[in-house]
Every structure is written in C-alpha cells, then in structure tokens.
Amino acid sequence: MAALIEKELGQTVRLERGRPGQFQVLVDGQAVIGKQPTSFLRRLLGDSGLPEENQVIELLRNQMRGPASGSS
C-alpha cells in the first residue's frame, strides 16, 4: 500500500509499527481510513475489514484537494 500511495500520489509514506492486525492511514496525524471491525461470520466469508486499494487512493486524493469549493 505504501508503494502504491507513493507511486499514485507522489507522496512520501512513513510506515509505523502498530498492534498486530492494525491498519490505518493517517494524514497530518489524523486517521483518514483504516481497517474496519468485522464479525466472525464476515471473516469466515473472507472479509478482512481492510479497505480496497482504490478506495484508499481516492480518499487520499480528495484529502489532498482540501475542502470542496462552493460548499456551505
């Protein structure tokens, strides 16, 4: 994921060790997206709770653009 962010967005990524199974993307110290809790049944069905790569990239792109202009 770090390599993809650097490639797609041209931003430097710093990896930090967290708890086992933890995944969060932070921008300026604020969590933007992370691993969502999943039920036992969803895990059995293959849902890891991790966001899709394209979802992370799009969210970071929007974060970099800042607030939408013209919104009230």
Secondary structure, DSSP 8 states (H G I E B T S, - for coil): -HHHHHHHH---------STT--EEEETTEEEEE-----HHHHHTT------HHHHHHHHHHHHH-S-TT--
